[in-house]
């Protein structure tokens, strides 16, 4: 059972965050992260010391990106606690900064995608196509509504409801547009999360079809890699993926080995000729 002191504090913090326009996906994630903290410390939220917070964080076997996100949530929570007069200092400010992990792009291979498409039921097949052919996040896939499809002068496009309540319009293949047009009016994936399925459930459904090491996110990497190979336009791919920075987009793109090999061979030949 979660300590009532933490329950009240978390509810108050999230109410403030909601008033500031934070999307429901962010609110749910931060609730989970703060409840995780509450279960691993004995002190209440306003009695917790820096040493206790640091010890808890140090004891977790988190990946670099998880560690960075948790630190950000703790800082945000204690910023609110200071502003509300519950504490006099933000103890999370003293946690070491966590550098963003560079990571490696991991685009799902064509064979993996094709096998998943062949094995999937119609609903899950549509989820896979939205992730792989349009580059959508699982949370964006979950929210697609038939009204989001729009006809333009040169084809069909989709209004995507992205991260942080940011929207973008991205063209979709004609075959995918025709599939959406044939769907009943409403959310493509109806559910109990404001009328649609939860992002987590959508991600699990896709992961259940893909082999173990491949996920919905690797389909997004696949789209980024293919889009860049076709255009060599990083800013275009950034817009299509809904990234706020081209540096993020670069981490999604795997550069072709054959292209790199041809450069090496060409430079080697030029060196000999010289």
C-alpha positions in Angstrom: 0.0 0.0 0.0 1.4 3.4 -1.0 2.0 5.9 1.8 -0.9 8.4 1.9 1.6 11.3 2.2 3.0 10.3 -1.2 -0.5 9.8 -2.7 -1.6 13.3 -1.7 1.6 14.9 -2.9 1.6 13.1 -6.3 -2.0 14.0 -6.9 -1.4 17.6 -6.1 1.7 17.7 -8.3 -0.1 16.1 -11.3 -3.1 18.4 -10.9 -0.7 21.3 -11.3 0.9 19.6 -14.3 -2.5 19.0 -15.9 -3.4 22.7 -15.4 -0.2 23.5 -17.3 -1.3 21.5 -20.3 0.8 18.3 -19.9 -0.6 15.5 -22.0 -2.1 12.4 -20.3 0.7 10.2 -21.4 3.2 12.4 -19.6 1.0 12.5 -16.5 0.7 8.7 -16.4 4.4 8.2 -16.8 5.3 10.7 -14.1 2.7 9.1 -11.7 4.3 5.7 -12.3 7.8 7.1 -11.8 6.9 8.9 -8.5 5.1 5.9 -7.2 8.1 3.8 -7.9 10.2 6.2 -5.8 7.6 6.2 -3.0 7.7 2.4 -2.7 11.5 2.4 -2.3 11.9 5.0 0.4 10.7 5.1 4.0 10.3 8.9 4.3 7.5 11.0 3.1 7.9 13.2 0.0 8.6 16.3 2.0 10.8 14.6 4.6 13.0 12.8 2.0 16.6 13.9 2.1 19.1 14.2 -0.7 21.1 11.3 0.7 18.0 9.0 0.7 17.1 10.0 -2.8 20.6 9.5 -4.1 20.9 6.1 -2.5 17.6 5.0 -4.0 18.6 6.2 -7.5 22.1 4.6 -7.2 20.5 1.2 -6.3 18.6 1.0 -9.5 19.9 -0.9 -12.6 18.5 1.6 -15.0 19.5 2.3 -18.6 21.0 5.7 -19.2 17.9 7.1 -20.8 15.7 5.8 -18.0 18.0 7.4 -15.4 17.9 10.8 -17.3 14.1 10.7 -17.5 13.7 9.8 -13.8 16.0 12.7 -12.7 13.9 15.1 -14.8 10.7 13.9 -13.1 12.1 14.2 -9.6 13.4 17.7 -10.4 10.0 18.7 -11.7 8.2 17.3 -8.7 10.4 19.1 -6.2 10.3 22.3 -8.2 6.5 22.1 -7.6 7.0 21.3 -3.9 9.3 24.3 -3.4 6.8 26.6 -5.2 4.0 25.3 -3.0 6.0 25.9 0.2 6.2 22.2 1.1 10.0 22.2 1.1 12.7 24.8 1.0 15.0 23.3 -1.5 14.9 21.0 -4.5 16.9 17.9 -3.4 16.9 16.5 -6.9 18.9 19.4 -8.2 22.0 17.8 -6.6 21.6 14.5 -8.5 24.4 14.2 -11.1 23.3 15.3 -14.6 22.8 12.3 -16.9 24.1 12.7 -20.5 21.7 11.6 -23.2 22.6 8.2 -24.5 23.8 8.2 -28.1 22.5 4.7 -28.7 22.5 2.8 -32.0 19.8 2.9 -34.6 18.1 -0.4 -34.9 15.8 -0.5 -37.9 13.7 -3.6 -38.3 14.9 -5.5 -41.4 12.5 -5.9 -44.3 12.2 -9.6 -43.7 11.1 -9.1 -40.1 8.5 -6.5 -41.1 7.1 -8.6 -44.0 6.9 -11.7 -41.8 5.0 -9.7 -39.1 2.6 -8.3 -41.7 1.9 -11.8 -43.0 1.2 -13.1 -39.5 -0.8 -10.2 -38.2 -4.6 -10.0 -37.9 -6.1 -7.0 -39.7 -6.1 -4.7 -36.6 -2.5 -5.4 -35.7 -1.5 -5.3 -39.4 -2.8 -1.7 -39.5 -0.8 -0.8 -36.4 2.4 -2.2 -37.9 1.8 -0.3 -41.2 1.3 3.0 -39.4 4.5 2.5 -37.4 6.6 1.3 -40.4 5.2 3.2 -43.3 4.5 6.5 -41.6 7.0 6.4 -38.8 4.5 6.9 -36.0 5.0 6.3 -32.3 2.9 3.8 -30.5 1.0 6.6 -28.7 0.3 8.3 -32.0 -0.9 5.0 -33.5 -3.3 4.5 -30.6 -5.0 7.9 -31.2 -5.6 7.8 -35.0 -9.2 8.8 -35.8 -10.8 8.4 -39.2 -11.3 12.2 -39.2 -7.5 12.6 -39.1 -7.2 11.4 -42.7 -7.3 14.3 -45.2 -7.3 14.5 -49.0 -4.9 17.0 -50.5 -4.2 18.0 -54.1 -1.5 15.4 -54.6 -2.7 12.6 -52.4 -3.7 11.7 -48.8 -2.2 12.9 -45.5 -2.7 12.1 -41.9 -3.0 14.6 -38.9 -0.8 13.0 -36.3 -1.4 13.8 -32.6 2.2 13.7 -31.3 4.2 14.0 -28.2 3.5 17.0 -25.9 0.2 17.7 -27.7 2.2 18.7 -30.9 0.5 18.0 -34.2 2.0 17.4 -37.6 0.7 16.4 -41.0 2.4 13.6 -42.8 1.6 12.1 -46.2 0.4 8.4 -46.2 0.6 5.8 -49.0 -2.5 5.5 -51.1 -3.0 1.8 -50.0 -2.9 2.8 -46.4 -5.3 5.7 -46.9 -7.7 3.3 -48.6 -7.6 1.0 -45.6 -8.4 3.8 -43.3 -11.2 5.0 -45.5 -12.8 1.6 -45.3 -12.8 1.7 -41.5 -15.9 2.6 -39.4 -16.1 6.2 -38.4 -14.2 6.9 -35.2 -10.9 5.8 -33.6 -9.1 3.1 -35.6 -8.4 1.2 -32.4 -11.3 1.8 -30.0 -10.7 1.3 -26.3 -11.3 2.7 -22.8 -8.5 5.4 -22.9 -10.5 8.4 -23.9 -12.1 6.3 -26.6 -9.0 4.5 -27.9 -6.6 1.8 -26.8 -3.7 2.8 -24.5 -0.3 3.3 -26.1 1.1 0.5 -23.9 -1.4 -2.0 -25.2 -0.8 -1.0 -28.8 3.0 -1.5 -28.2 2.4 -4.9 -26.6 0.2 -6.0 -29.5 2.9 -5.1 -32.1 5.7 -6.6 -29.9 3.7 -9.9 -29.7 3.8 -10.2 -33.5 7.4 -9.2 -34.0 10.4 -11.4 -32.9 11.7 -10.9 -29.4 14.4 -8.2 -30.1 12.2 -6.1 -32.5 9.6 -3.6 -31.2 7.2 -1.0 -32.5 10.1 1.5 -32.0 12.4 -0.4 -34.3 9.7 0.0 -37.0 10.0 3.8 -36.5 13.8 3.4 -36.9 13.1 1.5 -40.1 11.0 4.4 -41.5 13.7 7.0 -40.5 16.5 5.0 -42.2 14.5 4.4 -45.4 13.2 8.0 -45.6 16.7 9.4 -45.2 18.2 7.0 -47.8 15.5 8.1 -50.2 15.9 11.9 -49.6 19.2 12.6 -47.8 17.2 15.4 -46.2 17.6 15.2 -42.4 15.2 18.1 -41.7 12.5 16.5 -43.7 12.8 13.2 -41.8 12.9 15.2 -38.6 9.5 16.8 -39.4 8.0 13.5 -40.5 9.0 11.8 -37.2 7.9 14.8 -35.1 11.3 15.3 -33.4 12.2 18.7 -31.9 15.9 18.3 -32.8 17.7 16.9 -35.8 20.2 15.4 -33.3 17.5 13.1 -32.1 16.6 12.1 -35.7 20.2 11.2 -36.5 20.1 8.6 -33.7 17.3 6.8 -35.6 19.1 6.6 -39.0 21.4 3.7 -39.9 23.7 4.6 -42.7 24.0 2.0 -45.5 27.0 -0.2 -45.3 27.1 -0.4 -49.1 27.3 3.4 -49.4 30.1 3.6 -46.8 31.9 0.8 -48.6 31.7 2.5 -52.0 33.2 5.7 -50.4 36.1 3.7 -48.9 36.8 2.0 -52.2 36.6 5.2 -54.1 39.0 7.0 -51.8 41.3 4.1 -51.8 41.4 4.1 -55.6 41.9 7.8 -55.7 44.8 7.5 -53.3 46.5 4.9 -55.5 45.9 7.0 -58.6 47.6 10.0 -57.0 
